[in-house]
């Protein structure tokens, strides 16, 4: 039985060595680099909120080479979700009792900030493919995990979970390149 197992591993190893020896994109590790959740008006905000908060999301993708001359890169999704009290629309007859005592329109309800990162190894890619891999493919890998963390943190903070919609990282990268080209020509 032991010999059979060793023979099986011997027969499976050569095809990998005979083909491409390295994968072009390797995920070495993923991690929470920074996480912050603040509720500035707690505990009063929980009894004063009258409507779903308006949540503004800012997302940025950052990539950097870890060491010069190596193919190791850190890619980070930087997400900031800030919830504001929605503006009230007039005074209805049945709603006037607590309205003046509630959170002011536009008051910050919560702020969640997450930097979710990964270390990636890029092997054998042409120079013109490195940027799109780092700013499109790597964020696609990281996004579902970051989305889940943000959802859990806001839910565990006592609010409805913030569910990020899928992000078109190609469009985000193209917009960033267009801005850089406009800045260079201006």
N, C-alpha and C positions, 0 to 999 in steps of 0.2 A: 504494500500500500504506500509506503513512504517513497519507494522508488518511482511509482507511478506518478505521484504528485510532483516529484522533482523533474521527471521527464516532461510533464505537462508544462511546468513553468519554463523549462528549457525550450520547448517547442513554441511557446508563445513569445519568448523574448526576441528571437531573430527577426520575425516580421516587423517588429517595431524598429529594430536597428536598421533593417534593410530599407525602410521607408524614410520619411522625413524624421530626423532625429529630434527636432525641437518644435514645439507648438508656437505659432506666431504670437499668441497672446496667452499669458499665464497669469491667473489670479493667485497671488501669493498669500494675501490676507486681506480681510475686510474688518473695519473697526469703527467704533464711535470715537471720533477725535475730540468732539466738544458737544455738550448737550446742556441746555439751559431751559428751564420752564419757570416763568414768573407770573404770579397773579397779584398785581399791585394793590387791588382793592379788596383782597380777601380779609375777613370772611364775609363782609357786608355785600359784596358783589353777587354772591349766590342767592341772597334773598331779594335783591333789588332788580335783577335782570328780568325784563318783561318780554324780550324777543330774542330770537337767535342772533348771535353776534355776527358782524360782517368780518370775514377773515381775509386779510390781504397776504398773499404769498409772494415772496421774493426767492428766486433760485439762481444760484451761480455755480458754474463748474470751474474748478481750478485744477491745473496739472503742473507738476514740476518734476524734474529729474532729481533723484535722490542723491546720486554721486556722479560727478562728471566722468565721462568715459564708460559708464555702465548703462545697461538697458533697463534699469529699475526706475520706475516712475510712481509717484504718489498722485492719485486723482481723488479730488474731494468734491462732494456735493454739499454746498452751503445753502441751507434752507432756513428762512425766517418766516414764521407765521405769526401775524399780529392781529388779534381780534379786537374790534371796536364795538362799542355800544351803537346800535343803529339809531339814526335820527328818528324821533317820533314825529308822526304826521298829524298834527292837530291834537285837540283835546276831545276825546269822546266822553259822553256823559257817564258811562260806567267805569271809566278808567282813570278819572282824575284824582282819586284818593291818594294813591302812592306815587303819582307821576313826579311831583316836585321833589320827592325824597329819593327817587331812583338815581341810578348812575347817569351822569350827564351825557348827552349825545356826543359821540365821538370819544368818550373816555375809553382808555385801554382796559380791556377785560383780561387778556392774557397775552404773553409773548413767549413763543417757543422758538428756540434757535438750535439747529442741529448741523453739525459738520460730520458727515459720514464719509469715510475715506477707504481707499483700497490701495494696496501696493501691487503693481502689475509689472511683469517682465515682458518686454517686446523683443522678439527674436526675428531677425532676417527680414524686417520690413523696409521697403524703400523709404527714403527720407520724406517724400511727399505723402506717405501714408501714415506717418507717426501722429501728426496733429489730429486727423479725423478719428483715428483709433482712440487716442487719449481723450478727446472731447465729445465723442459720439458713442463709440462702442463701450468704453469703460463705464461711463455714466449709466448706460442702459443696464449694465450688470449690477451696479450699485443701487439704482433707483428703487426696485421693489423692497429692498431691505430698509432703506431710508424712509420710504413711504409708510411701512409698517411701524417703525419706531415712532415717527411723528404721530401717527394715529393712536398708538398705545399711550404715549405721553399725554396727549390732550384728553383722552378718555380717562386715564388714571388721575388727571388733574381736576376732574369733576365736570368736564364739558363734553359736548358731543364730539366724537372723534373727527379730526381734520383728515379727510380723505383726498389726497392729491390725485388729480386726474393724470392720465399718462402724458408724458412730456415728449415732444418731438425734438430730440436732441440734434437731429440734422438741421432743422430750421433754426434752432438756437445757435448752433455753430456757424451757419451761414450768415445769420444776422450779425454775429460778433465779427466775422471776417469783413462784412460790408462796412461796419462802423470803423474798423481799423483802416480799411482802404480809404474811406472818406476823410478820416483824420490825417492820413498820410498825404493826401492830395490837397488838403486845406492849408 
